[in-house]
Amino acid sequence: MIDLKTLTIKKAQESLQKGEYSSVELVSAYIEQIKKVNPEVNAYLEVYTDALDQAKLADERRAKGDKDSLTLPLLGIPFAIKDNILFAGHTASASSKILEQYVASYDATAISKLKEAGAVFIGRVNMDEFAMGGSTENSAYGVTKNPNDLERVSGGSSGGSAAAVAMDGALVALGSDTGGSIRQPASYCGAVGLKPTYGRVSRHGLMAMGSSLDVIGPITKTVDDAEIVFDVIACADADRYDSTTLTKIEVSEIAGSHKTLDEQVGTNSSNTTKLRIGIVPELMNLDGLSKEVRENLNASIELLKSAGYEIKEISLPHIKYSLAVYYILMPAEVSSNMARFDGVKYGSKVEGADLLQDYMNTRGELLGKEVRKRIMLGTYVLSSGYHDAFYNKANLAKDLITTDFKNAFEEVDLILTPTAPTPAFKIGAHTSDPVAMYLEDIFTVTANLVGVPAVSIPSGFAEVEGKKLPLGIQFMAPHCREDILFIVGKKFEELRG
């Protein structure tokens, strides 16, 4: 019997190498778990019919015993894929009716890299339609429920990815993060969620929502697993299919501009207590911060202090504008990116009396309410009368926030916040209050606006109505310093036991 609950990538690889079970048996165990739990949770939209064939190929590669197969970091490891990441020959609908019949004609670069590393893809998982939402309630295929409490959301937009890992339906899941869409559901579901530096992971094959904000990243059970997956999907050099990816030289120069880790810790990566962790009073005193989250954050700070970390208050004076800036810039990019879905070039079509009616019928009937709302909002802020008043000013404010972070990282090595202001909320609780829904992103959007890497790590539980609901804390690091996140993240897991 394979213990899926405590399984990690390293444990699975050791067992596969020893022959304690095969990849086919491992994938079969996950598929059986999906059959048992998914009807209630609704994380998976589809279990791939070729999943066991992929696992069989992994076993055959391992049986050869050649050098390549022995060093493949993810050989036979089962993955779930968010429904907006392309996997050739398989449906990718972005949880929208408009792409219900769309079959990917090529692999996303991240998928290609995982294939090369030997990963097995079990299936595609639910999400907010075109990644627009924070609860997976906007999926055309129904809400994904939180495995810890089926009356609550799993988060979003990568709610299906987080729920798949939390319900032991996959060892790893890929998600995408535009304003917290990996980290927030990871926090709600009790998983680790990594948002890499913008440009470290290729966006080629990811359906674009906000092109200057989107990043592909993993949701896993441990920080160690997140690091293993990141090392595979991160581009060693610029991807010719994605001009926003960073070259090897750029990564080296950017990472080298923050030398605290190298100077203070040196080659002894276990000696992390010389690192300085910043906390932001402007964020810790928010009205919407729940009592449980506040107490958990304070307990996490004390835990880090007890290990010898220096905790330092820092100021991010313009961070109060981050949510407003995000909800101007993101819809503007949505408006542009969604223009291609018109029933002509991509997706399904609803016929009308003429071409204009084709467009109106197709987009009006096959795109969900949240998607249409963001398209209209984005079109509004980009219109000639309001471009300067809203869009240009938002970009100026974004520059100020970026400068604040640059200055802060001169003083500290990491910034610590809660991941979300509350535990997972009940399904339907924010349906009629979009502002309350958007406020769930208050701690996460800044990392996307600035482009820095961030990770959400389980930090405890809140007792709410007799249920233990997971909580998470977020660490943000300077650009291209995921290594600091991994070192401190693993230390925090160790401190929590």
N, C-alpha and C positions, 0 to 999 in steps of 0.2 A: 504494500500500500504506500503510495507516494504522498507525503505530507505537503500538500500544496500551500498550506497556511504559512509555514516557516521557510519555504523554499526561496533561495536567492540564486542569482546567476552562477556564482562560484560553487555553491552547493550542488546545483544541477549539473554543472560541468564535471565536477568531481565524480558524481554518481554515474553520469553517462560514460566517463572515461574508464571507470572501474567495471562497467558492465552491469551495475546494479539494476538498471532498467535502460530501455532504448528510447530514442527520441519518439518513435511511434507510440510507445507506451506512455510517455510523458504527455504528448499532445492528446492522446486518447483520454487521459485522465482529465485534462482541461476541458475537452469537448463534453465529457460526461458531466462535469461540474456546470458547464454552461447550460446544458439541457435541464439540469435540476434547478438552477437558480435564475436563469435569464427570463423565463416567463413572467416572473414578478418584478425583476429589476429593470428589464428592457435596456440593457447595455449594448448587446449585439443586435445589429440589423441583419447580419448575414454571417454564417460560419462557412468558410470557403470549402467547397467540395474537394479541392485538391490539397487540403491541409495535411492529410495523412500521407499523400504522395510526396509532399515536400519533406516531411519527417523521415520518410523511407530513404529519400536521397541523402539526407543528412547522416543517417545511420550507415549508408553505403560508403560515404566519404570517410566516416570515422573508422569503418572496418578496414579500409585500405591501409590505415596507419601511416600514411606518408607525412612528411614534415608539415606540409600545408594544413592538412586536416587537424593535426595535433595543436597547431597554433591559432586556429580560427577561434576568436573570442566568444562567438555567439552560436557555434555549431549546434543545431538542434534546439535552440532556445525559442520558446513560443511567444510571439508578439501579436498584439491587437493593433489595428490601424484606424486612426480617426478617418471618418468618411469623406474628408476633403483632401486626402493625400493619395496620389495616383499609384496604383499597382496594376501593371499591364495585364490586360485580359480580364480584369475584374471590375465590377460596378463601383463607381464613385459618385454618389449622388449629392454630397454635402448636406444630406438629410433634407433635401428639397424635392418637391414634386416635379420641378422643371427639369431636373437631371435624373429622374427615376430610371430612365433607360440608358443612361450614359455609361459606356464601358471604356476604361482608360486604354489608350493606345500606346502608352509608354510608362516607364517607371519614374517616379520622382527620384532625384539624386539620392536622397536619404534612404529610399527603399533599395536602390542599386547597391549602396554601400552596405546595408544590412544583409542583402543577399550574398554579397561577396564574403561577409563574415559568417555566413552559414545560418542566419536566422530563419525561422519557420513562421509564416504568417497564418494565424488561425482564422481571422475574419475582420470585418469592418464594424466599427462601433458608432453609436449614436452621438449626436452633437446638436447644438443650436444651429438652425438653418443658416448655411454659409457662414458659420461661426459667429453669428450675431445674437448675443445673449449671454447671460451669466448663470443659467440654471438648467439648460437643456430642455426647458419648457417650450422653446420655439421650434423644436424639431417637427417636421411634417409627419413623423412616425411615432409621436407620443413621447412623453417625458421619461427620462431615465431616473429611477428612484435611487436613493442613497441606501447602499447595503446595510448601513448601521441603523437606519430607521426608514422604513419604506414610506412613511408619510412625508419625508423631507426630500429636498432636491439633492442631486449629486454635485451640483455646481455646473459651471459652463465656461466657455462653450465646449470644452473637452470633457463633459460630464460622463459620456460613455466610456472614455479612456480610463478615467479615474475609477469609475464603478467596476470596470472589467478587472482591474488589478485588485481592488478592495474585496470583490466577491470571489477571488481566486479563480477568475476566468481567463487570466493571462498572467504570465510572469512579468511582462513589460508591455506597456502600451505607448504608441506614439501619439502626441497631441500637437496642436499648434497654439501659439500664444500671441495675441494681439494687444491685450491689455490686462492680462492675468489669467488667460483661459487654460493654462496648464496648472498654474500655482493655486488658484482659488479652488477648483474642484479637488485637487490633491489634498488641500487643507480640509475640506469638508468630508472627504472620504478616508482620511488617515493614511495618505501615501506621500511619497517624495515626488515633487514636481520641479523640473529644471527648465528654466528659460535661458538659453545661451545668449551670448553677446550677439547683437544684430550683425549678420555677415559671417558668423562662424559656421553656420549650417546653411546649405543651399536651400532656397525657396523654390527651386525648379521642381515642378510637379505638385506644388501646394496651391490649391485654388486661392487666389489672392482675395483678401478682404481689405486690409490696410497695408499697402505694399511697403511703406516705410516703417512699419511696426511689427509685421508678422515674423515669427520664428518657429521652426519645428523643434520639439524637444521631447524627452522621455518622461513618463510617469512610471515609477518603480516602487519597490518596497523599501529599499535602502539607498543611502547616498552612494555607497560603493557601486551598486548596480547602475545608478544614474551616470556615474563616472565612466563605467565600462561602455555603456551605450553612447555617451557623448564622444568618447575617443574614437568610436567607429563612424558616427555620422558627421562629425566635424570635418570640414574640408581641409585637406593638407595644403591646398593652394586654391586660388580663385577657380570657381566653376565657370566654364565657358558658357553655360546656359543661364547663369545668374550673375549679372554685372555688379550686384551689390555685395557679393562674397569678397572676403578679404584675402589678399595674397599672403604667402608665408612670411615675406619681409614685413608687410604691414602688421601682421599679428605679433611678430617679434618686437617691432618698434613700439607698438601700442602697449604691449604687456611690459616691456622694459621701462616704460615711462613711470611705472609705479614699482619702485624697487624695495619697498619695505619688507616684503616677504623674503626676498633674496638676501637682503642685508641683515635683517634681524634673526631670521630662522636659519638661513644658510642651507646646508645640505641635510640638516636634521629636521625633516618635515613633521616629526612627532612633537617638536618643541614649538607648539603653536601659541603658547600663553603670552608671548611677547607681542602678539597682534592686538591692535586697538579696534574696538567695536564701538561704532557710533549709534547713539539713540537720538531720536528727533522729538523734542518736546511738543512741537507743533502738531505732530501726529498722535502722540500718546495721550493728548488731552481732548481728542475729538468727542463731540456730544454723542455720535452714533456708536461709539465703542462700547460693546457690552461688558458687563461686570465680569463675566467669565473669561473673556478674552483679555481684559486688562489685568486680572489676577494671574492668568497664565503667562502673560508677557513679563510681569514683574518676577514671577517664579523662575522663568527662563533666564532673566538677567542675573538673578542671584546665583543661579547654577553656574553661569559663565564666570561670574566674579569669583566663586569658590574655587574654580579651576585656575585662577590667576590672570584671566583676561582683564585688560584695562577697558572699562566702560566709560565712555566720554560723551557728554551732551554736545551735539552739533546743531547748527542752524541751517535750515534750508528755507530761506525766507519766502521764496516764490512757489513752494510746493503746494500751497493752498489753491493755486490756480490750475493744478495738474489735471484734475478731473474735468474742469470746464474746457481746458485746452484739448484734452483727448477727445471729448465728445463734440468738438468742432472739426478737428483734423481727421479723425477716423471716418465719420460719415462722408466727408468730402472725398476721401479715397474710395470709400464704398460706392459712392455715386458713379465714379469713373470706372471702377472695376466691374460693376454689375451691368454696365451698358452692353456688354457682349451677350448677355442672356436675353435674347429677343425673339426666340423661336425660329430664327433664320440660320444663324451660325452654330449655336449650341442649344442642346436640350429639346424638350418637347414643344409643341406648337398648338395653340388654340385658334382655329380659323375664324376670320372675321370677314366683313364685306369688302375690305380693301387692306392695303399694307398697314396703314395706321391702326386700323381696328385689329389686325393680327397682333401688332405689338401690344396694344392695350389689353386685349383679351388674354394673351399669353402671360404677360407680367402681372396683370390684375388677378388672374385666377390661379396661377401656378407658383407665385411667390407669396410667402407668408406676410402677415401684418408687420412684424418687426423689421423684416427686410425692406418692405415698401416704405416704412416710416424713415429708416435710415437713408434710403436713396433720396427721399424728398428733402430731408434735413440737409444732406450733403449738397444736393443741387441748389438749395436755398443759399447756403453759405458761400457757394462758388459763383452765384449769380452776380451780374455786373453791378448791381446796386449794393451788394453786401460783401463782396469779396474783400475789400479793404477793411471794412468795419469788423469782420469776424475772422476770416481765414488768415489774412496777413497778420493781424494782431495776435492770433493764436500762435503763429510761427515765431513771432517776436517773443512771446511769453515762453514758448518752448526753449528758445535760446537762453533765456534767463534761468530757467530750471536746469538746463544742461550746465551752465556756468556754476550754479550753486553746487551741483554734484561734483564737478571738477575741483572746486575749492574744498569741499568736504573731504574728498579722498586725498587731499594733502595732509589732513589731520588724522584720518582714520583709515583702516584697511578694509573694513566692512561696515555696512549700515544694517541695523536690526530693526524690524518692525513686526507687528502681527501680519499674517497673510491676508486675513479677512476680518472685518470689524465684528462679526458675529459667528456663532456656529451655523451649520446648515439650517436654512429656514424651511418652513413647511411649504409644500407644493401649493401654489396659488396665492401665497401670502403677499407677494409683490406684484401680482398680475395687473392690478388696477393702479399701481403707483410706480411708474417707470423711474422716477427719481430715486426712490428707495432701492430699486434694483441696481441702478447705476452706481449708487454709493457703496455697493459691495466691492467695487473695484478700486476704492480709494487708496489702498496701500500698494496695489500692483501696477497701476498704469504708468507710474513714473519710470520704472525700469524700461518700459517699451518706448516711452517718449525720448529717453536719454540714450537708450541702446545698450545699457549695461546688463551683465548676467545676473540672474537672481534664482534662488532656490527656496522652495517651501519644504519644511521638515516637520513631521509630527512632533508636537510638544506637549501633549496631554489630552485630557478629555474634559468636557463640561457635562454635568448632570442636568439634563433638561427633561422634565416630565417623565422621569423614570428611565430615560435613555442616556447612554454614554455616547456623546457626540464628539468626534475628533476635533482637535484644534491644531493649528500650525503656526510656526513663526517663519519669517522670511529674512534671509540674508541677501544683501546686494553687494556686489564687488565691482571694482573698476573694470573698464573694458578689457576683455580678453584675459581676465584673471579668474577663470573658472576654477583654477587650481586652488585658490584660496577658499572658495566655496566648498570644495570637496574636503579639504583638510579640516576646516572648522566644522563643517557639517558632520563628518564622521566622528569628530571629537564630541560634538553635542549629543549624537546618538549614544556614544559610549557613556557620557555623563548621565544620561537619562536611564541607562541600563536597558 
